[in-house]
Amino acid sequence: MSGTMNRRLVIMFGVIAIGIGGLSGCTKRNANVNWQHPTLPKEEWAADFGECRRYARREMEREAGLPAMGAPTDNIGGGTSSFNSSMNKYHLQKYQDKAFADCMRRLGYVPISK
């Protein structure tokens, strides 16, 4: 390959890497919120967190029209190969985050900013 072609490839891969990195930042959870319960001991919080994560996951899958997934994870499947799939992933993550927050509030937890 010629030097010009090599430079173009390096620039192209750099732009793609920056774009994907920027889009993946859009799906990160709000790390500035903790949840606390005013009356329950901290030892009991983990079970409620897990229950709300599972609930939120099921709600997101229902919203997306996906069949229930076997393995419980917080990640949404699918790639970031296009703008539309990235935006859909972002929308579904926001939907899942809202379902989690609603569940935590129903159980009596309050959000505490870090």
Secondary structure, 3 states (H helix, E strand, C coil): CCHHHHHHHHHHHHHHHHHHHHHHHHCCCCCCEEEECCCCCHHHHHHHHHHHHHHHHHHHHHHHCCCCCCCCCCCCCCCCCCHHHHHHHHHHHHHHHHHHHHHHHHCCCEEEEC
